[in-house]
Amino acid sequence: MQLKIVEITEKGVDIDEIEELLFSGAKVEVSSELKDRVSKSFHFLQEFSVDKVIYGVNTGFGPMAQYRIKDEEVNQLQYNIIRSHSVGAGPPIEPVYVKSAIIARLCTFVQGYSGVHPDLIQTLTDFINFDICPFVPEHGSVGASGDLVQLAHIALALIGEGEVFYKGKLQPTAEAMTQTGVNPFELCIRDGLALTNGTSVMTGVGLINLIFAKRLLNHALAASAMMNEIAQSYDDFLSPELNSVKRHGGQAETAAFMREWLKDSKLLRKRESELYNGTKAPHFAQKIQPYYSLRCVPQVLGPVWDAVENARKALIDELNSVSDNPIVDYSSGSIYHGGNFHGDYVSFEMDKLKIAVTKMIMLMERQLNYLMHDKVNEILPPFVNLGVLGLNYGMQAMQFTATSTTAECQTLSYPMYLHSIPNNNDNQDIVSMGANSAMLAKTVIENGFQVMAIHYMAIVQAIDCLRAVEKLSRKSQGIYREIRSFFPAFADDKPRYKDIGRVVEYLKAKKIVS
């Protein structure tokens, strides 16, 4: 099998390439044109800063910027910011999320506006390609001046200090470097500030959130399609005619997704053949219109579709942007001070994404309740219990877990974007809390897979109860058979927590293409 190479060029990197680097074993390279930009930026900064005051080059940082640094201490200053800011707390961020942050860090430096030493590009590339993932605690960033504390932990590993995860083991960075032949990076004129300044942690976490949120959405659409098969809904709720008169792109996309999914189903009903045929029946056993959790899927998941797309655009723009301060612009011959490290774009999108995912989870929980509640669905035993009622309990207790987890997501969806607290002697008097927002969105998405797993387990139990497998659409049959290959139908009472875990892993790995 030929090794996939993702080359970073002037065009930037897209989400599919990020997914290949993180989950498909692809390696990263940087184009010679971008390497040349980095070199020009570094040498320009060296010359330009000789007789000028440049923030973070020959001044202190933050409120300490009023103090000039001696020429002989300039390089030591860069080590000091990394070591002094490596003060995160809490459990480590999972290695794949840290790897994503390092990729984001590389993408901002190769733009050629940071004045970093050219060797840093190779060190970052080596860390990515060898899967060396620094120990980075969850807590520490306020999202401006970017993710200072968490980025400092990454930088600490790049200079050969601290700890890293390598080959599944947490170990001193020096040991991993010895095993891989990667040399510690030696800091130069502003490398320490550049490495700690920016939005790469929130962006890195956000990119994986985006990947999993999209998978979760597609699972929600597939589950919703299967739910309408179980309920034998009329199919006109998905019609182009109905969904096109509501002028929202996400609604049209979700309806089209489900129409394609269900095109060969033998379970959906045709309204025109049953109700538009002159019938005089005084009562109808089949609901004329099903519950909102079944009928209004395009209207509920349409905004989620749009939120995922908006997050994709903002995150890819951030990934391929320069989130540094100051900006070293050799082409104009000057250096510009500002606040590109501010993480508001990412913070806002992560808040919107977690709200959207929570609403999606709420929809799945309501669909699950439909399956559990025999007096609501009127076609299934209580809790899709395939055993003896009263003696056995089916999925009764699993619903508790799904409901509890959904409630947690509702609380976690309070927006971090609005939760600025001034700090740093009020130098940072308004901040983004972008990393917090991204980490909370991560938790909501992980919770979502747990609720989705329980929902799918109930769906396949319901399909067996109704003996409806052969009437499902081809795509629904595929999902049913894949889940049943490792989660057999059950009637007895046994601990099922490991089954939930297996379905979660299946859903996270399964890519449903829209």
C-alpha positions in Angstrom: 0.0 0.0 0.0 1.5 3.3 -1.1 2.0 5.9 1.7 -0.3 8.9 1.4 1.5 12.2 1.5 -0.3 15.5 2.3 1.7 18.4 1.0 1.0 21.8 2.5 1.1 24.4 -0.4 -0.1 27.9 -0.9 -3.6 26.5 -1.4 -3.7 25.5 2.2 -5.0 22.3 3.8 -8.6 21.1 3.8 -10.6 19.0 6.2 -10.2 15.8 4.1 -6.5 16.1 4.3 -6.6 16.7 8.0 -8.7 13.5 8.4 -6.1 11.6 6.4 -3.2 12.8 8.5 -5.0 12.0 11.8 -6.9 8.8 11.0 -5.5 7.2 7.8 -1.7 7.2 8.5 -0.8 9.9 5.9 2.4 11.9 6.3 2.9 15.6 5.9 5.3 17.6 3.8 5.8 21.3 3.2 6.3 22.7 -0.3 9.6 24.3 -1.1 7.8 27.5 -1.9 6.5 27.8 1.6 9.8 26.8 3.2 11.4 29.6 1.2 8.8 32.0 2.7 9.7 30.9 6.2 13.4 31.4 5.5 12.8 34.9 4.1 10.6 35.9 7.1 13.2 34.7 9.6 16.2 36.5 7.9 14.1 39.7 7.5 13.3 39.7 11.2 16.9 39.2 12.1 17.9 42.3 10.1 14.9 44.5 10.8 15.1 44.1 14.6 18.7 45.1 15.0 18.0 48.7 16.0 14.3 48.6 16.7 12.0 47.7 19.6 10.0 44.6 18.6 7.5 43.1 21.0 8.6 39.7 22.2 12.0 40.0 20.5 13.7 42.5 22.7 10.9 43.2 25.2 9.1 41.2 27.8 5.7 39.7 27.2 2.2 40.9 28.0 2.3 43.6 30.7 6.0 43.1 30.9 6.4 44.5 27.4 7.4 47.8 29.0 10.8 46.3 29.9 13.5 46.0 27.3 15.6 42.8 27.2 19.4 42.9 26.9 20.8 41.7 23.6 22.7 38.9 25.2 19.5 37.6 26.8 17.2 37.6 23.8 17.5 33.9 23.2 17.0 33.1 26.9 13.8 35.1 26.8 12.4 32.6 24.3 13.1 29.7 26.6 11.7 31.5 29.5 8.2 32.0 28.0 7.9 28.3 27.2 9.1 27.1 30.6 7.2 29.7 32.6 3.9 29.0 30.7 4.1 25.2 31.0 1.7 25.3 33.9 -1.5 23.5 32.7 -3.6 21.4 34.9 -5.9 18.4 34.7 -5.8 15.2 32.6 -4.0 15.2 29.3 -5.7 16.0 26.1 -5.8 12.8 24.0 -2.8 12.5 21.7 -4.8 12.7 18.4 -6.1 16.1 19.4 -2.6 17.3 20.3 -1.4 16.0 16.9 -4.1 18.0 15.3 -3.0 21.1 17.2 0.6 20.5 16.0 -0.6 20.3 12.4 -2.5 23.6 12.9 0.7 25.1 14.3 2.6 24.0 11.3 0.0 25.4 8.9 0.2 28.9 10.5 4.0 29.0 10.5 4.4 28.0 6.8 2.5 31.1 5.8 5.8 32.9 6.3 4.6 35.7 8.6 6.0 34.5 12.0 9.7 35.0 11.7 10.5 31.5 13.0 13.7 29.7 12.3 13.4 27.5 9.2 14.5 24.4 11.3 11.2 24.6 13.3 9.3 23.5 10.2 11.2 20.3 10.1 10.9 19.6 13.8 7.1 20.1 13.7 6.9 17.9 10.6 8.9 15.2 12.4 6.6 15.3 15.5 3.6 14.8 13.2 5.1 12.0 11.1 6.5 10.1 14.0 3.3 10.5 16.0 5.2 12.2 18.9 2.4 13.8 20.9 3.3 16.1 23.8 1.7 15.9 27.2 -0.8 18.8 27.2 -3.1 19.3 30.2 -6.8 20.1 29.4 -6.9 23.3 31.4 -4.9 26.5 30.9 -6.1 28.5 27.9 -8.3 31.6 27.9 -8.1 31.8 24.1 -6.1 35.1 23.9 -3.2 35.6 23.4 -4.2 32.3 21.9 -3.7 29.0 23.8 -0.6 30.2 25.6 -0.4 27.6 28.3 -1.3 24.6 26.3 0.9 25.6 23.4 3.8 26.1 25.8 3.5 22.4 26.7 3.8 21.5 23.0 6.7 23.9 22.7 8.4 22.3 25.8 8.5 19.0 24.0 9.8 20.5 20.8 12.9 21.8 22.7 13.4 18.3 24.2 11.9 18.9 27.6 8.6 17.7 29.3 6.8 14.5 28.4 5.3 13.0 25.3 3.1 10.1 24.3 5.0 7.9 21.9 4.0 4.4 20.8 1.2 4.4 23.4 3.5 5.3 26.3 4.0 8.5 28.2 7.7 9.1 28.5 10.3 11.8 28.8 10.6 13.7 25.5 14.3 13.1 25.4 13.7 9.3 25.2 11.3 9.6 22.3 13.7 11.8 20.5 16.5 9.3 21.0 14.3 6.6 19.5 13.3 8.6 16.5 16.4 10.6 15.8 14.6 13.9 16.2 16.8 16.6 17.6 15.6 19.2 20.2 14.8 22.5 18.5 17.1 25.4 19.5 15.1 28.6 20.0 16.1 31.8 18.2 15.1 35.4 18.0 11.3 35.0 18.6 10.6 31.3 18.3 9.4 30.9 21.9 6.7 33.6 21.5 5.7 32.3 18.1 5.3 28.7 19.5 3.1 29.8 22.4 1.1 32.5 20.6 -1.9 31.5 18.5 -5.1 29.5 18.2 -3.7 26.1 17.3 -5.0 24.1 20.2 -8.6 25.3 19.9 -8.3 24.9 16.1 -6.8 21.4 16.4 -9.5 20.2 18.8 -12.1 21.9 16.7 -11.0 20.1 13.5 -11.6 16.7 15.1 -14.9 18.0 16.6 -15.9 18.9 13.1 -15.0 15.4 11.7 -16.9 13.6 14.4 -19.8 16.0 14.4 -20.3 15.4 10.7 -20.2 11.6 11.2 -22.7 12.0 14.1 -25.0 14.0 11.9 -24.9 11.4 9.1 -25.7 8.7 11.7 -28.6 10.8 13.0 -30.0 11.1 9.5 -29.6 7.3 8.9 -31.2 6.5 12.2 -34.0 8.9 11.4 -34.6 7.2 8.1 -34.7 3.8 9.8 -37.1 5.2 12.4 -39.5 6.3 9.8 -39.3 2.8 8.2 -40.1 1.2 11.6 -43.1 3.6 12.0 -44.1 3.1 8.3 -44.5 6.8 7.8 -45.9 8.4 4.8 -43.0 9.6 2.6 -44.2 13.0 1.6 -42.4 14.7 4.6 -39.2 14.3 2.5 -40.6 15.5 -0.8 -38.6 18.1 -2.8 -41.8 20.0 -3.2 -42.4 20.4 0.5 -38.7 21.1 1.5 -37.9 23.4 -1.4 -40.5 26.0 -0.3 -38.6 26.5 3.0 -35.6 28.3 1.8 -32.8 26.8 3.9 -30.0 24.8 2.4 -29.6 22.5 5.3 -33.2 21.4 5.3 -33.0 20.6 1.5 -29.8 18.7 2.0 -31.1 16.6 4.9 -34.3 15.8 3.1 -32.3 14.8 0.0 -30.0 12.6 2.1 -33.0 10.7 3.6 -34.8 10.4 0.2 -31.7 8.8 -1.3 -31.4 6.5 1.8 -35.0 5.4 1.6 -35.5 5.2 -2.1 -35.8 1.4 -2.2 -37.6 0.9 1.2 -40.7 -1.3 1.2 -42.0 0.2 4.4 -42.7 3.8 3.7 -46.3 4.5 2.7 -47.7 6.6 -0.2 -50.2 9.2 0.8 -51.7 9.4 -2.6 -52.5 5.7 -2.8 -54.0 5.4 0.7 -55.6 8.8 1.5 -56.0 10.6 -1.9 -58.1 7.8 -3.4 -61.5 8.8 -2.3 -61.5 6.7 0.9 -64.6 7.2 3.2 -63.1 5.5 6.3 -64.2 7.1 9.6 -61.0 6.2 11.5 -57.5 5.5 10.5 -55.2 3.0 12.3 -52.1 4.5 10.7 -51.4 8.1 11.9 -52.2 10.7 9.3 -49.1 12.6 10.5 -46.4 11.0 12.8 -44.9 12.7 15.8 -42.6 15.6 15.2 -39.5 13.6 16.1 -40.2 11.5 12.9 -41.9 14.0 10.6 -39.8 17.1 11.3 -36.3 15.6 10.9 -35.4 17.9 7.9 -36.5 21.0 9.9 -34.7 19.9 13.1 -31.5 18.6 11.5 -31.3 21.1 8.7 -29.9 23.8 11.0 -27.4 21.3 12.4 -26.3 20.6 8.8 -25.8 24.3 8.3 -23.9 24.7 11.6 -21.5 21.9 10.7 -20.9 23.6 7.3 -20.4 27.0 8.9 -17.9 25.5 11.4 -16.0 23.8 8.6 -15.5 27.1 6.8 -14.4 29.0 9.9 -12.0 26.2 11.0 -10.4 25.7 7.7 -10.0 29.5 7.3 -8.4 29.6 10.8 -6.2 26.6 10.0 -4.7 28.3 7.0 -4.4 31.7 8.6 -1.7 33.4 10.6 -2.6 33.5 14.3 0.5 35.2 15.5 1.6 38.5 16.9 3.4 40.5 15.8 3.2 39.7 12.1 6.5 39.7 10.3 5.8 40.8 6.7 9.0 40.8 4.7 7.1 41.7 1.5 6.1 45.1 2.9 9.3 45.5 4.8 7.7 46.0 8.2 6.3 44.3 11.4 2.8 44.8 12.5 1.4 44.4 16.1 -2.2 43.4 16.7 -4.3 40.5 17.9 -4.5 37.7 15.4 -4.1 35.3 18.3 -7.6 36.0 19.4 -9.8 32.9 19.1 -13.2 34.4 18.7 -14.0 32.8 15.4 -13.2 29.3 16.7 -14.9 29.9 20.1 -18.1 31.1 18.5 -18.3 28.2 16.0 -17.5 25.6 18.7 -20.3 27.0 20.8 -22.7 26.9 17.9 -21.6 23.4 17.0 -22.1 22.0 20.5 -25.6 23.6 20.6 -26.4 22.1 17.3 -25.1 18.7 18.3 -27.1 18.9 21.6 -30.3 19.6 19.6 -29.5 16.6 17.4 -28.9 14.4 20.5 -32.3 15.6 21.9 -33.9 14.5 18.7 -32.3 11.1 19.0 -33.4 10.8 22.6 -37.0 11.6 21.6 -36.9 9.0 18.8 -35.5 6.5 21.4 -38.4 7.3 23.7 -40.8 6.6 20.8 -39.3 3.1 20.6 -39.4 2.5 24.3 -43.0 3.7 24.9 -45.4 1.0 23.7 -48.4 3.4 24.2 -46.8 5.9 21.9 -45.6 3.6 19.1 -48.4 1.1 19.5 -46.4 -1.6 17.6 -43.7 -2.6 19.9 -43.5 -4.2 23.4 -42.4 -1.9 26.3 -38.7 -1.0 26.0 -38.4 -3.2 22.8 -38.3 -6.1 25.3 -37.9 -9.4 23.3 -38.1 -11.4 26.5 -40.9 -12.1 29.0 -42.6 -8.9 30.2 -42.1 -8.4 33.9 -39.4 -11.0 34.1 -37.1 -9.3 31.6 -36.5 -5.6 31.1 -35.2 -5.1 27.5 -33.6 -1.6 27.1 -35.4 0.0 30.0 -32.3 0.9 31.9 -30.3 1.9 28.8 -32.9 4.7 28.3 -31.8 6.1 31.7 -28.3 6.4 30.4 -29.4 8.1 27.2 -31.6 10.5 29.0 -29.0 11.4 31.6 -26.3 11.9 29.0 -28.6 14.1 26.9 -29.4 16.3 30.0 -25.6 16.7 30.6 -25.2 18.0 27.0 -28.0 20.5 27.6 -26.1 22.0 30.5 -22.7 21.9 28.8 -24.2 23.9 25.9 -24.0 27.2 27.8 -21.8 29.4 25.5 -18.2 29.9 26.6 -17.9 32.6 23.9 -19.7 34.9 26.3 -17.8 34.0 29.4 -14.8 36.3 29.2 -12.9 37.0 32.4 -10.2 39.7 32.4 -6.7 38.6 33.5 -3.0 39.2 32.9 -3.1 42.5 34.9 -6.1 43.4 32.6 -3.9 43.3 29.5 -6.1 40.5 28.4 -9.3 42.4 29.3 -11.5 40.5 26.9 -10.8 36.9 25.8 -12.4 34.2 23.7 -12.2 31.1 25.9 -11.9 29.3 22.6 -10.0 26.2 23.9 -12.6 25.8 26.6 -15.4 26.1 24.0 -13.7 23.5 21.8 -13.1 21.1 24.7 -16.7 21.3 25.9 -17.9 20.7 22.3 -15.6 17.7 22.3 -17.4 16.3 25.4 -20.8 17.0 23.9 -19.9 15.2 20.7 -18.5 12.2 22.7 -21.7 12.1 24.7 -23.6 12.2 21.4 -22.0 9.0 20.3 -23.1 7.3 23.5 -26.8 8.3 23.0 -26.6 7.4 19.3 -25.2 4.0 20.2 -28.1 3.2 22.5 -30.6 4.5 19.9 -29.2 2.3 17.2 -29.3 -0.7 19.6 -33.0 0.0 20.1 -33.6 0.4 16.4 -32.1 -3.0 15.5 -34.0 -4.6 18.4 -37.2 -3.0 17.0 -36.5 -4.3 13.5 -36.1 -7.8 14.8 -39.3 -7.5 16.9 -41.2 -6.5 13.7 -39.4 -9.0 11.5 -38.9 -6.2 9.1 -35.3 -6.7 7.9 -36.1 -7.7 4.3 -38.4 -4.7 3.9 -35.8 -2.1 4.9 -34.0 0.0 2.3 -30.7 -1.5 1.1 -28.7 1.1 3.1 -30.7 0.4 6.3 -30.2 -3.3 5.9 -26.4 -2.6 5.7 -26.4 -0.7 9.0 -28.6 -3.3 10.6 -26.3 -6.2 9.6 -23.1 -4.5 10.5 -24.4 -3.8 14.0 -25.9 -7.3 14.4 -22.5 -8.8 13.4 -21.2 -7.8 16.9 -24.3 -7.0 18.8 -26.8 -10.0 18.5 -30.5 -9.7 19.3 -31.1 -10.3 23.0 -34.1 -11.3 25.2 -32.3 -12.1 28.4 -30.9 -9.7 31.1 -27.2 -9.2 31.1 -24.8 -6.3 31.6 -24.7 -4.4 28.3 -22.2 -1.6 29.0 -19.6 -3.2 26.9 -22.0 -3.6 24.0 -22.7 0.2 24.2 -18.9 0.8 24.0 -18.6 -1.5 21.0 -21.4 0.3 19.2 -19.8 3.7 20.0 -16.5 2.6 18.5 -18.4 1.3 15.4 -20.2 4.6 15.0 -17.0 6.7 15.4 -15.2 4.7 12.8 -18.1 4.3 10.4 -18.2 7.0 7.7 -21.6 7.3 6.1 -21.2 9.3 2.8 -24.1 11.7 2.2 
